[in-house]
Amino acid sequence: MKIIKCGGAALNNLVDRKKLYQEIKNYNGSVVLIVSAFKTGPYSTNELDNLLTNNYSYQMKQELITIGEIISSIKVCNELLNEYIDAALIYKDEIGIYVKTSDKMEEIVSLDASVIKDKLITHKVVVMPGFIGINQDNKIVSLNKNGSDLTAILVAKMLDIKDVFLYKDVLGLSSINPNIENNYKLYKDISYDLMLQIVMHGSSIIQEEALRKAKEYEINIHMIHYINHSYGTNIFKSNKERVVVFQIHNCDVYIDGYNNKDTIENILINKNIQFDYILPCNTYLKIVTGYNNENQILKTLHNLYMKGDI
């Protein structure tokens, strides 16, 4: 059995969706396909967010922002059937993820895989909306931002599957945000703990709660580029390679996977780059600067890392 979660970018184009359907058709086993909302269009998450105002109650907002996943799951399931692939839809009240909420999803209360298991007995593919849970009032709620990642982990736990495949629109975890620098390293393997640290320091590549649950349940995560499957990053118990990531979070520069304070301090002093102080931790450095030059620090240090000087 294979659990695949598709982000909105992977679903947005019919040509790309058909490639996914062919992959599923060729797979010799059953598939749980978890889908996000389409990336663009009237029911994309961004468009639905734009409809929200202070006049909506919390529950009304939850009903609204989860519409995109419900629509995409229905559309994808229908397209699979049109490709002569035996598929069944998991409706929003059949998901089996029960949570506690107040003004957001706070914790997972229980999991019920009975409907998913029943449909897998008679169908090759089960399609379900990500991002959705049921709260203590039996109301539909979101699993917070990027919650479809969490859905995939929870379904793997329900079905006792040790691997999930997250199809994303990034090539994998990189040493710096590719939107900042086009010269960077891609990493194939990383530990739960280091990835959690990177996410806590600003990366949005995967949901933090999904990572925490994957670590707790010991579920391996395979983040895969939805077009070119040769790219991606695997998240396991431990690193299989050196991983160093440079990023900015709350105007501070973080170097995750590196903790040599003296080297970084000497580099910045020798290059006459101002900063306030460097906070060393076991597995990262935090560079605090009040000079509005965090981008200069980030790019300078990353460039030296790419040259092998850090």
C-alpha positions as protocol buffer text, in pm:
chain_id: "A"
residue {
  index: 1
  type: MET
  ca { x: 0 y: 0 z: 0 }
}
residue {
  index: 2
  type: LYS
  ca { x: 116 y: 352 z: -78 }
}
residue {
  index: 3
  type: ILE
  ca { x: 9 y: 677 z: 86 }
}
residue {
  index: 4
  type: ILE
  ca { x: 50 y: 980 z: -141 }
}
residue {
  index: 5
  type: LYS
  ca { x: -28 y: 1338 z: -48 }
}
residue {
  index: 6
  type: CYS
  ca { x: -45 y: 1585 z: -336 }
}
residue {
  index: 7
  type: GLY
  ca { x: -3 y: 1955 z: -278 }
}
residue {
  index: 8
  type: GLY
  ca { x: -204 y: 2212 z: -470 }
}
residue {
  index: 9
  type: ALA
  ca { x: 65 y: 2274 z: -733 }
}
residue {
  index: 10
  type: ALA
  ca { x: 80 y: 1903 z: -817 }
}
residue {
  index: 11
  type: LEU
  ca { x: -294 y: 1903 z: -886 }
}
residue {
  index: 12
  type: ASN
  ca { x: -336 y: 2234 z: -1062 }
}
residue {
  index: 13
  type: ASN
  ca { x: -266 y: 2117 z: -1416 }
}
residue {
  index: 14
  type: LEU
  ca { x: -468 y: 1840 z: -1584 }
}
residue {
  index: 15
  type: VAL
  ca { x: -159 y: 1713 z: -1768 }
}
residue {
  index: 16
  type: ASP
  ca { x: 25 y: 1671 z: -1439 }
}
residue {
  index: 17
  type: ARG
  ca { x: -276 y: 1507 z: -1278 }
}
residue {
  index: 18
  type: LYS
  ca { x: -296 y: 1255 z: -1560 }
}
residue {
  index: 19
  type: LYS
  ca { x: 71 y: 1167 z: -1506 }
}
residue {
  index: 20
  type: LEU
  ca { x: -15 y: 1101 z: -1142 }
}
residue {
  index: 21
  type: TYR
  ca { x: -314 y: 888 z: -1242 }
}
residue {
  index: 22
  type: GLN
  ca { x: -96 y: 680 z: -1474 }
}
residue {
  index: 23
  type: GLU
  ca { x: 156 y: 630 z: -1196 }
}
residue {
  index: 24
  type: ILE
  ca { x: -121 y: 511 z: -965 }
}
residue {
  index: 25
  type: LYS
  ca { x: -260 y: 284 z: -1236 }
}
residue {
  index: 26
  type: ASN
  ca { x: 83 y: 123 z: -1285 }
}
residue {
  index: 27
  type: TYR
  ca { x: 139 y: 74 z: -913 }
}
residue {
  index: 28
  type: ASN
  ca { x: 86 y: -286 z: -810 }
}
residue {
  index: 29
  type: GLY
  ca { x: -105 y: -222 z: -491 }
}
residue {
  index: 30
  type: SER
  ca { x: -366 y: -5 z: -328 }
}
residue {
  index: 31
  type: VAL
  ca { x: -323 y: 371 z: -283 }
}
residue {
  index: 32
  type: VAL
  ca { x: -456 y: 629 z: -41 }
}
residue {
  index: 33
  type: LEU
  ca { x: -443 y: 961 z: -225 }
}
residue {
  index: 34
  type: ILE
  ca { x: -468 y: 1267 z: -1 }
}
residue {
  index: 35
  type: VAL
  ca { x: -527 y: 1593 z: -186 }
}
residue {
  index: 36
  type: SER
  ca { x: -486 y: 1959 z: -104 }
}
residue {
  index: 37
  type: ALA
  ca { x: -687 y: 2240 z: -259 }
}
residue {
  index: 38
  type: PHE
  ca { x: -587 y: 2344 z: -610 }
}
residue {
  index: 39
  type: LYS
  ca { x: -315 y: 2609 z: -601 }
}
residue {
  index: 40
  type: THR
  ca { x: -506 y: 2858 z: -816 }
}
residue {
  index: 41
  type: GLY
  ca { x: -869 y: 2917 z: -903 }
}
residue {
  index: 42
  type: PRO
  ca { x: -1178 y: 3026 z: -711 }
}
residue {
  index: 43
  type: TYR
  ca { x: -1148 y: 2743 z: -457 }
}
residue {
  index: 44
  type: SER
  ca { x: -775 y: 2769 z: -388 }
}
residue {
  index: 45
  type: THR
  ca { x: -676 y: 2824 z: -27 }
}
residue {
  index: 46
  type: ASN
  ca { x: -554 y: 3177 z: -101 }
}
residue {
  index: 47
  type: GLU
  ca { x: -877 y: 3277 z: -272 }
}
residue {
  index: 48
  type: LEU
  ca { x: -1085 y: 3132 z: 10 }
}
residue {
  index: 49
  type: ASP
  ca { x: -867 y: 3313 z: 265 }
}
residue {
  index: 50
  type: ASN
  ca { x: -942 y: 3638 z: 85 }
}
residue {
  index: 51
  type: LEU
  ca { x: -1312 y: 3591 z: 158 }
}
residue {
  index: 52
  type: LEU
  ca { x: -1258 y: 3585 z: 531 }
}
residue {
  index: 53
  type: THR
  ca { x: -1350 y: 3888 z: 738 }
}
residue {
  index: 54
  type: ASN
  ca { x: -1398 y: 3957 z: 1107 }
}
residue {
  index: 55
  type: ASN
  ca { x: -1771 y: 3908 z: 1052 }
}
residue {
  index: 56
  type: TYR
  ca { x: -1729 y: 3531 z: 1019 }
}
residue {
  index: 57
  type: SER
  ca { x: -1745 y: 3313 z: 1327 }
}
residue {
  index: 58
  type: TYR
  ca { x: -1461 y: 3066 z: 1386 }
}
residue {
  index: 59
  type: GLN
  ca { x: -1673 y: 2775 z: 1269 }
}
residue {
  index: 60
  type: MET
  ca { x: -1790 y: 2956 z: 957 }
}
residue {
  index: 61
  type: LYS
  ca { x: -1427 y: 3030 z: 869 }
}
residue {
  index: 62
  type: GLN
  ca { x: -1339 y: 2664 z: 913 }
}
residue {
  index: 63
  type: GLU
  ca { x: -1621 y: 2554 z: 687 }
}
residue {
  index: 64
  type: LEU
  ca { x: -1512 y: 2805 z: 424 }
}
residue {
  index: 65
  type: ILE
  ca { x: -1137 y: 2741 z: 412 }
}
residue {
  index: 66
  type: THR
  ca { x: -1179 y: 2362 z: 388 }
}
residue {
  index: 67
  type: ILE
  ca { x: -1406 y: 2379 z: 82 }
}
residue {
  index: 68
  type: GLY
  ca { x: -1104 y: 2371 z: -151 }
}
residue {
  index: 69
  type: GLU
  ca { x: -988 y: 2028 z: -31 }
}
residue {
  index: 70
  type: ILE
  ca { x: -1339 y: 1887 z: -52 }
}
residue {
  index: 71
  type: ILE
  ca { x: -1379 y: 2008 z: -411 }
}
residue {
  index: 72
  type: SER
  ca { x: -1037 y: 1884 z: -523 }
}
residue {
  index: 73
  type: SER
  ca { x: -1097 y: 1539 z: -372 }
}
residue {
  index: 74
  type: ILE
  ca { x: -1430 y: 1504 z: -555 }
}
residue {
  index: 75
  type: LYS
  ca { x: -1281 y: 1621 z: -884 }
}
residue {
  index: 76
  type: VAL
  ca { x: -974 y: 1396 z: -857 }
}
residue {
  index: 77
  type: CYS
  ca { x: -1182 y: 1091 z: -767 }
}
residue {
  index: 78
  type: ASN
  ca { x: -1410 y: 1151 z: -1066 }
}
residue {
  index: 79
  type: GLU
  ca { x: -1112 y: 1191 z: -1300 }
}
residue {
  index: 80
  type: LEU
  ca { x: -962 y: 866 z: -1173 }
}
residue {
  index: 81
  type: LEU
  ca { x: -1287 y: 687 z: -1251 }
}
residue {
  index: 82
  type: ASN
  ca { x: -1286 y: 842 z: -1598 }
}
residue {
  index: 83
  type: GLU
  ca { x: -938 y: 693 z: -1645 }
}
residue {
  index: 84
  type: TYR
  ca { x: -1085 y: 351 z: -1559 }
}
residue {
  index: 85
  type: ILE
  ca { x: -910 y: 342 z: -1222 }
}
residue {
  index: 86
  type: ASP
  ca { x: -1117 y: 188 z: -944 }
}
residue {
  index: 87
  type: ALA
  ca { x: -1144 y: 475 z: -696 }
}
residue {
  index: 88
  type: ALA
  ca { x: -1364 y: 562 z: -400 }
}
residue {
  index: 89
  type: LEU
  ca { x: -1411 y: 892 z: -224 }
}
residue {
  index: 90
  type: ILE
  ca { x: -1379 y: 951 z: 149 }
}
residue {
  index: 91
  type: TYR
  ca { x: -1635 y: 1214 z: 239 }
}
residue {
  index: 92
  type: LYS
  ca { x: -1564 y: 1482 z: 498 }
}
residue {
  index: 93
  type: ASP
  ca { x: -1757 y: 1305 z: 775 }
}
residue {
  index: 94
  type: GLU
  ca { x: -1575 y: 974 z: 705 }
}
residue {
  index: 95
  type: ILE
  ca { x: -1217 y: 1096 z: 746 }
}
residue {
  index: 96
  type: GLY
  ca { x: -1178 y: 957 z: 1097 }
}
residue {
  index: 97
  type: ILE
  ca { x: -948 y: 1228 z: 1236 }
}
residue {
  index: 98
  type: TYR
  ca { x: -1091 y: 1366 z: 1559 }
}
residue {
  index: 99
  type: VAL
  ca { x: -935 y: 1671 z: 1718 }
}
residue {
  index: 100
  type: LYS
  ca { x: -974 y: 1918 z: 2000 }
}
residue {
  index: 101
  type: THR
  ca { x: -1013 y: 2283 z: 1902 }
}
residue {
  index: 102
  type: SER
  ca { x: -1073 y: 2623 z: 2054 }
}
residue {
  index: 103
  type: ASP
  ca { x: -968 y: 2893 z: 1807 }
}
residue {
  index: 104
  type: LYS
  ca { x: -743 y: 2643 z: 1623 }
}
residue {
  index: 105
  type: MET
  ca { x: -663 y: 2273 z: 1608 }
}
residue {
  index: 106
  type: GLU
  ca { x: -492 y: 2196 z: 1941 }
}
residue {
  index: 107
  type: GLU
  ca { x: -441 y: 1821 z: 1953 }
}
residue {
  index: 108
  type: ILE
  ca { x: -533 y: 1489 z: 1797 }
}
residue {
  index: 109
  type: VAL
  ca { x: -788 y: 1313 z: 2016 }
}
residue {
  index: 110
  type: SER
  ca { x: -849 y: 987 z: 1827 }
}
residue {
  index: 111
  type: LEU
  ca { x: -819 y: 817 z: 1489 }
}
residue {
  index: 112
  type: ASP
  ca { x: -1072 y: 586 z: 1325 }
}
residue {
  index: 113
  type: ALA
  ca { x: -965 y: 406 z: 1008 }
}
residue {
  index: 114
  type: SER
  ca { x: -1276 y: 191 z: 971 }
}
residue {
  index: 115
  type: VAL
  ca { x: -1423 y: 367 z: 665 }
}
residue {
  index: 116
  type: ILE
  ca { x: -1086 y: 393 z: 489 }
}
residue {
  index: 117
  type: LYS
  ca { x: -1015 y: 25 z: 551 }
}
residue {
  index: 118
  type: ASP
  ca { x: -1359 y: -81 z: 430 }
}
residue {
  index: 119
  type: LYS
  ca { x: -1322 y: 111 z: 104 }
}
residue {
  index: 120
  type: LEU
  ca { x: -969 y: -21 z: 48 }
}
residue {
  index: 121
  type: ILE
  ca { x: -1107 y: -375 z: 56 }
}
residue {
  index: 122
  type: THR
  ca { x: -1317 y: -312 z: -254 }
}
residue {
  index: 123
  type: HIS
  ca { x: -1125 y: -36 z: -434 }
}
residue {
  index: 124
  type: LYS
  ca { x: -770 y: 13 z: -560 }
}
residue {
  index: 125
  type: VAL
  ca { x: -761 y: 384 z: -473 }
}
residue {
  index: 126
  type: VAL
  ca { x: -916 y: 581 z: -192 }
}
residue {
  index: 127
  type: VAL
  ca { x: -920 y: 959 z: -240 }
}
residue {
  index: 128
  type: MET
  ca { x: -962 y: 1184 z: 60 }
}
residue {
  index: 129
  type: PRO
  ca { x: -936 y: 1555 z: 133 }
}
residue {
  index: 130
  type: GLY
  ca { x: -641 y: 1663 z: 340 }
}
residue {
  index: 131
  type: PHE
  ca { x: -640 y: 1945 z: 595 }
}
residue {
  index: 132
  type: ILE
  ca { x: -968 y: 1836 z: 759 }
}
residue {
  index: 133
  type: GLY
  ca { x: -1060 y: 1701 z: 1100 }
}
residue {
  index: 134
  type: ILE
  ca { x: -1372 y: 1672 z: 1313 }
}
residue {
  index: 135
  type: ASN
  ca { x: -1378 y: 1850 z: 1648 }
}
residue {
  index: 136
  type: GLN
  ca { x: -1544 y: 1781 z: 1982 }
}
residue {
  index: 137
  type: ASP
  ca { x: -1866 y: 1944 z: 1858 }
}
residue {
  index: 138
  type: ASN
  ca { x: -1872 y: 1712 z: 1555 }
}
residue {
  index: 139
  type: LYS
  ca { x: -1793 y: 2009 z: 1330 }
}
residue {
  index: 140
  type: ILE
  ca { x: -1550 y: 2020 z: 1041 }
}
residue {
  index: 141
  type: VAL
  ca { x: -1224 y: 2207 z: 1118 }
}
residue {
  index: 142
  type: SER
  ca { x: -886 y: 2259 z: 955 }
}
residue {
  index: 143
  type: LEU
  ca { x: -566 y: 2092 z: 1074 }
}
residue {
  index: 144
  type: ASN
  ca { x: -388 y: 2431 z: 1064 }
}
residue {
  index: 145
  type: LYS
  ca { x: -168 y: 2563 z: 783 }
}
residue {
  index: 146
  type: ASN
  ca { x: -23 y: 2291 z: 556 }
}
residue {
  index: 147
  type: GLY
  ca { x: -250 y: 2047 z: 737 }
}
residue {
  index: 148
  type: SER
  ca { x: -261 y: 1800 z: 448 }
}
residue {
  index: 149
  type: ASP
  ca { x: 92 y: 1695 z: 548 }
}
residue {
  index: 150
  type: LEU
  ca { x: -49 y: 1603 z: 887 }
}
residue {
  index: 151
  type: THR
  ca { x: -338 y: 1414 z: 728 }
}
residue {
  index: 152
  type: ALA
  ca { x: -90 y: 1190 z: 546 }
}
residue {
  index: 153
  type: ILE
  ca { x: 98 y: 1109 z: 868 }
}
residue {
  index: 154
  type: LEU
  ca { x: -221 y: 1035 z: 1059 }
}
residue {
  index: 155
  type: VAL
  ca { x: -354 y: 807 z: 784 }
}
residue {
  index: 156
  type: ALA
  ca { x: -22 y: 620 z: 787 }
}
residue {
  index: 157
  type: LYS
  ca { x: -62 y: 573 z: 1161 }
}
residue {
  index: 158
  type: MET
  ca { x: -421 y: 452 z: 1114 }
}
residue {
  index: 159
  type: LEU
  ca { x: -316 y: 194 z: 857 }
}
residue {
  index: 160
  type: ASP
  ca { x: 16 y: 99 z: 1021 }
}
residue {
  index: 161
  type: ILE
  ca { x: 217 y: 215 z: 717 }
}
residue {
  index: 162
  type: LYS
  ca { x: 575 y: 331 z: 778 }
}
residue {
  index: 163
  type: ASP
  ca { x: 628 y: 550 z: 471 }
}
residue {
  index: 164
  type: VAL
  ca { x: 442 y: 847 z: 326 }
}
residue {
  index: 165
  type: PHE
  ca { x: 508 y: 1028 z: 0 }
}
residue {
  index: 166
  type: LEU
  ca { x: 448 y: 1403 z: -8 }
}
residue {
  index: 167
  type: TYR
  ca { x: 438 y: 1539 z: -365 }
}
residue {
  index: 168
  type: LYS
  ca { x: 547 y: 1902 z: -352 }
}
residue {
  index: 169
  type: ASP
  ca { x: 646 y: 2181 z: -588 }
}
residue {
  index: 170
  type: VAL
  ca { x: 999 y: 2215 z: -447 }
}
residue {
  index: 171
  type: LEU
  ca { x: 1303 y: 2008 z: -543 }
}
residue {
  index: 172
  type: GLY
  ca { x: 1362 y: 1925 z: -179 }
}
residue {
  index: 173
  type: LEU
  ca { x: 1527 y: 2080 z: 124 }
}
residue {
  index: 174
  type: SER
  ca { x: 1793 y: 2327 z: 8 }
}
residue {
  index: 175
  type: SER
  ca { x: 2078 y: 2507 z: 183 }
}
residue {
  index: 176
  type: ILE
  ca { x: 1902 y: 2840 z: 124 }
}
residue {
  index: 177
  type: ASN
  ca { x: 1566 y: 2947 z: -14 }
}
residue {
  index: 178
  type: PRO
  ca { x: 1601 y: 2918 z: -396 }
}
residue {
  index: 179
  type: ASN
  ca { x: 1407 y: 3244 z: -428 }
}
residue {
  index: 180
  type: ILE
  ca { x: 1700 y: 3418 z: -258 }
}
residue {
  index: 181
  type: GLU
  ca { x: 1994 y: 3242 z: -425 }
}
residue {
  index: 182
  type: ASN
  ca { x: 1997 y: 3018 z: -733 }
}
residue {
  index: 183
  type: ASN
  ca { x: 2323 y: 2849 z: -628 }
}
residue {
  index: 184
  type: TYR
  ca { x: 2243 y: 2607 z: -347 }
}
residue {
  index: 185
  type: LYS
  ca { x: 2276 y: 2250 z: -227 }
}
residue {
  index: 186
  type: LEU
  ca { x: 1990 y: 2001 z: -219 }
}
residue {
  index: 187
  type: TYR
  ca { x: 1981 y: 1741 z: 56 }
}
residue {
  index: 188
  type: LYS
  ca { x: 1857 y: 1385 z: 11 }
}
residue {
  index: 189
  type: ASP
  ca { x: 1832 y: 1282 z: 376 }
}
residue {
  index: 190
  type: ILE
  ca { x: 1772 y: 1458 z: 706 }
}
residue {
  index: 191
  type: SER
  ca { x: 1667 y: 1362 z: 1059 }
}
residue {
  index: 192
  type: TYR
  ca { x: 1332 y: 1444 z: 1217 }
}
residue {
  index: 193
  type: ASP
  ca { x: 1504 y: 1659 z: 1479 }
}
residue {
  index: 194
  type: LEU
  ca { x: 1708 y: 1872 z: 1241 }
}
residue {
  index: 195
  type: MET
  ca { x: 1413 y: 1921 z: 1006 }
}
residue {
  index: 196
  type: LEU
  ca { x: 1198 y: 2026 z: 1301 }
}
residue {
  index: 197
  type: GLN
  ca { x: 1460 y: 2280 z: 1398 }
}
residue {
  index: 198
  type: ILE
  ca { x: 1473 y: 2418 z: 1044 }
}
residue {
  index: 199
  type: VAL
  ca { x: 1093 y: 2448 z: 1033 }
}
residue {
  index: 200
  type: MET
  ca { x: 1087 y: 2623 z: 1371 }
}
residue {
  index: 201
  type: HIS
  ca { x: 1339 y: 2872 z: 1230 }
}
residue {
  index: 202
  type: GLY
  ca { x: 1116 y: 2972 z: 942 }
}
residue {
  index: 203
  type: SER
  ca { x: 1099 y: 2705 z: 672 }
}
residue {
  index: 204
  type: SER
  ca { x: 749 y: 2620 z: 546 }
}
residue {
  index: 205
  type: ILE
  ca { x: 854 y: 2313 z: 346 }
}
residue {
  index: 206
  type: ILE
  ca { x: 650 y: 2085 z: 573 }
}
residue {
  index: 207
  type: GLN
  ca { x: 409 y: 2132 z: 860 }
}
residue {
  index: 208
  type: GLU
  ca { x: 568 y: 2128 z: 1206 }
}
residue {
  index: 209
  type: GLU
  ca { x: 290 y: 1920 z: 1365 }
}
residue {
  index: 210
  type: ALA
  ca { x: 319 y: 1664 z: 1084 }
}
residue {
  index: 211
  type: LEU
  ca { x: 690 y: 1631 z: 1158 }
}
residue {
  index: 212
  type: ARG
  ca { x: 629 y: 1589 z: 1529 }
}
residue {
  index: 213
  type: LYS
  ca { x: 375 y: 1315 z: 1468 }
}
residue {
  index: 214
  type: ALA
  ca { x: 602 y: 1143 z: 1213 }
}
residue {
  index: 215
  type: LYS
  ca { x: 879 y: 1136 z: 1471 }
}
residue {
  index: 216
  type: GLU
  ca { x: 642 y: 1009 z: 1741 }
}
residue {
  index: 217
  type: TYR
  ca { x: 504 y: 732 z: 1516 }
}
residue {
  index: 218
  type: GLU
  ca { x: 842 y: 664 z: 1343 }
}
residue {
  index: 219
  type: ILE
  ca { x: 695 y: 720 z: 998 }
}
residue {
  index: 220
  type: ASN
  ca { x: 944 y: 793 z: 719 }
}
residue {
  index: 221
  type: ILE
  ca { x: 862 y: 1096 z: 505 }
}
residue {
  index: 222
  type: HIS
  ca { x: 961 y: 1113 z: 139 }
}
residue {
  index: 223
  type: MET
  ca { x: 918 y: 1462 z: -1 }
}
residue {
  index: 224
  type: ILE
  ca { x: 919 y: 1428 z: -379 }
}
residue {
  index: 225
  type: HIS
  ca { x: 908 y: 1682 z: -659 }
}
residue {
  index: 226
  type: TYR
  ca { x: 575 y: 1618 z: -828 }
}
residue {
  index: 227
  type: ILE
  ca { x: 716 y: 1636 z: -1183 }
}
residue {
  index: 228
  type: ASN
  ca { x: 1074 y: 1512 z: -1151 }
}
residue {
  index: 229
  type: HIS
  ca { x: 1074 y: 1227 z: -902 }
}
residue {
  index: 230
  type: SER
  ca { x: 1454 y: 1212 z: -900 }
}
residue {
  index: 231
  type: TYR
  ca { x: 1451 y: 1513 z: -668 }
}
residue {
  index: 232
  type: GLY
  ca { x: 1333 y: 1518 z: -310 }
}
residue {
  index: 233
  type: THR
  ca { x: 1429 y: 1480 z: 54 }
}
residue {
  index: 234
  type: ASN
  ca { x: 1379 y: 1186 z: 289 }
}
residue {
  index: 235
  type: ILE
  ca { x: 1314 y: 1244 z: 659 }
}
residue {
  index: 236
  type: PHE
  ca { x: 1425 y: 962 z: 888 }
}
residue {
  index: 237
  type: LYS
  ca { x: 1550 y: 910 z: 1243 }
}
residue {
  index: 238
  type: SER
  ca { x: 1903 y: 1025 z: 1162 }
}
residue {
  index: 239
  type: ASN
  ca { x: 2097 y: 1218 z: 900 }
}
residue {
  index: 240
  type: LYS
  ca { x: 2285 y: 1030 z: 631 }
}
residue {
  index: 241
  type: GLU
  ca { x: 2469 y: 1340 z: 511 }
}
residue {
  index: 242
  type: ARG
  ca { x: 2586 y: 1674 z: 643 }
}
residue {
  index: 243
  type: VAL
  ca { x: 2300 y: 1924 z: 629 }
}
residue {
  index: 244
  type: VAL
  ca { x: 2352 y: 2298 z: 676 }
}
residue {
  index: 245
  type: VAL
  ca { x: 2066 y: 2541 z: 610 }
}
residue {
  index: 246
  type: PHE
  ca { x: 2080 y: 2921 z: 609 }
}
residue {
  index: 247
  type: GLN
  ca { x: 1761 y: 3121 z: 663 }
}
residue {
  index: 248
  type: ILE
  ca { x: 1612 y: 3436 z: 814 }
}
residue {
  index: 249
  type: HIS
  ca { x: 1341 y: 3423 z: 1078 }
}
residue {
  index: 250
  type: ASN
  ca { x: 1206 y: 3727 z: 1264 }
}
residue {
  index: 251
  type: CYS
  ca { x: 1495 y: 3937 z: 1128 }
}
residue {
  index: 252
  type: ASP
  ca { x: 1758 y: 3701 z: 1275 }
}
residue {
  index: 253
  type: VAL
  ca { x: 1987 y: 3477 z: 1069 }
}
residue {
  index: 254
  type: TYR
  ca { x: 1991 y: 3106 z: 1153 }
}
residue {
  index: 255
  type: ILE
  ca { x: 2249 y: 2852 z: 1045 }
}
residue {
  index: 256
  type: ASP
  ca { x: 2098 y: 2512 z: 1118 }
}
residue {
  index: 257
  type: GLY
  ca { x: 2329 y: 2212 z: 1132 }
}
residue {
  index: 258
  type: TYR
  ca { x: 2635 y: 2424 z: 1220 }
}
residue {
  index: 259
  type: ASN
  ca { x: 2756 y: 2562 z: 1555 }
}
residue {
  index: 260
  type: ASN
  ca { x: 3111 y: 2701 z: 1516 }
}
residue {
  index: 261
  type: LYS
  ca { x: 3055 y: 3048 z: 1658 }
}
residue {
  index: 262
  type: ASP
  ca { x: 3418 y: 3159 z: 1637 }
}
residue {
  index: 263
  type: THR
  ca { x: 3446 y: 3090 z: 1263 }
}
residue {
  index: 264
  type: ILE
  ca { x: 3130 y: 3288 z: 1180 }
}
residue {
  index: 265
  type: GLU
  ca { x: 3224 y: 3571 z: 1413 }
}
residue {
  index: 266
  type: ASN
  ca { x: 3570 y: 3604 z: 1257 }
}
residue {
  index: 267
  type: ILE
  ca { x: 3424 y: 3602 z: 905 }
}
residue {
  index: 268
  type: LEU
  ca { x: 3179 y: 3882 z: 981 }
}
residue {
  index: 269
  type: ILE
  ca { x: 3444 y: 4093 z: 1160 }
}
residue {
  index: 270
  type: ASN
  ca { x: 3701 y: 4045 z: 884 }
}
residue {
  index: 271
  type: LYS
  ca { x: 3445 y: 4146 z: 620 }
}
residue {
  index: 272
  type: ASN
  ca { x: 3335 y: 4449 z: 824 }
}
residue {
  index: 273
  type: ILE
  ca { x: 2977 y: 4322 z: 844 }
}
residue {
  index: 274
  type: GLN
  ca { x: 2797 y: 4459 z: 1148 }
}
residue {
  index: 275
  type: PHE
  ca { x: 2600 y: 4240 z: 1387 }
}
residue {
  index: 276
  type: ASP
  ca { x: 2497 y: 4249 z: 1753 }
}
residue {
  index: 277
  type: TYR
  ca { x: 2587 y: 3901 z: 1877 }
}
residue {
  index: 278
  type: ILE
  ca { x: 2590 y: 3533 z: 1787 }
}
residue {
  index: 279
  type: LEU
  ca { x: 2402 y: 3285 z: 2004 }
}
residue {
  index: 280
  type: PRO
  ca { x: 2555 y: 2935 z: 1982 }
}
residue {
  index: 281
  type: CYS
  ca { x: 2340 y: 2626 z: 2041 }
}
residue {
  index: 282
  type: ASN
  ca { x: 2421 y: 2257 z: 2007 }
}
residue {
  index: 283
  type: THR
  ca { x: 2298 y: 2225 z: 1649 }
}
residue {
  index: 284
  type: TYR
  ca { x: 2265 y: 2581 z: 1518 }
}
residue {
  index: 285
  type: LEU
  ca { x: 2379 y: 2942 z: 1539 }
}
residue {
  index: 286
  type: LYS
  ca { x: 2152 y: 3244 z: 1573 }
}
residue {
  index: 287
  type: ILE
  ca { x: 2297 y: 3573 z: 1447 }
}
residue {
  index: 288
  type: VAL
  ca { x: 2119 y: 3875 z: 1590 }
}
residue {
  index: 289
  type: THR
  ca { x: 2155 y: 4201 z: 1403 }
}
residue {
  index: 290
  type: GLY
  ca { x: 1988 y: 4536 z: 1449 }
}
residue {
  index: 291
  type: TYR
  ca { x: 2140 y: 4689 z: 1138 }
}
residue {
  index: 292
  type: ASN
  ca { x: 1883 y: 4576 z: 879 }
}
residue {
  index: 293
  type: ASN
  ca { x: 2158 y: 4376 z: 706 }
}
residue {
  index: 294
  type: GLU
  ca { x: 2033 y: 4023 z: 765 }
}
residue {
  index: 295
  type: ASN
  ca { x: 2016 y: 3954 z: 391 }
}
residue {
  index: 296
  type: GLN
  ca { x: 2380 y: 4058 z: 350 }
}
residue {
  index: 297
  type: ILE
  ca { x: 2483 y: 3829 z: 635 }
}
residue {
  index: 298
  type: LEU
  ca { x: 2276 y: 3542 z: 497 }
}
residue {
  index: 299
  type: LYS
  ca { x: 2409 y: 3563 z: 142 }
}
residue {
  index: 300
  type: THR
  ca { x: 2770 y: 3621 z: 248 }
}
residue {
  index: 301
  type: LEU
  ca { x: 2781 y: 3319 z: 476 }
}
residue {
  index: 302
  type: HIS
  ca { x: 2593 y: 3095 z: 236 }
}
residue {
  index: 303
  type: ASN
  ca { x: 2828 y: 3188 z: -47 }
}
residue {
  index: 304
  type: LEU
  ca { x: 3126 y: 3087 z: 170 }
}
residue {
  index: 305
  type: TYR
  ca { x: 2952 y: 2761 z: 258 }
}
residue {
  index: 306
  type: MET
  ca { x: 2903 y: 2683 z: -111 }
}
residue {
  index: 307
  type: LYS
  ca { x: 3275 y: 2744 z: -164 }
}
residue {
  index: 308
  type: GLY
  ca { x: 3361 y: 2504 z: 117 }
}
residue {
  index: 309
  type: ASP
  ca { x: 3494 y: 2775 z: 348 }
}
residue {
  index: 310
  type: ILE
  ca { x: 3241 y: 2704 z: 624 }
}
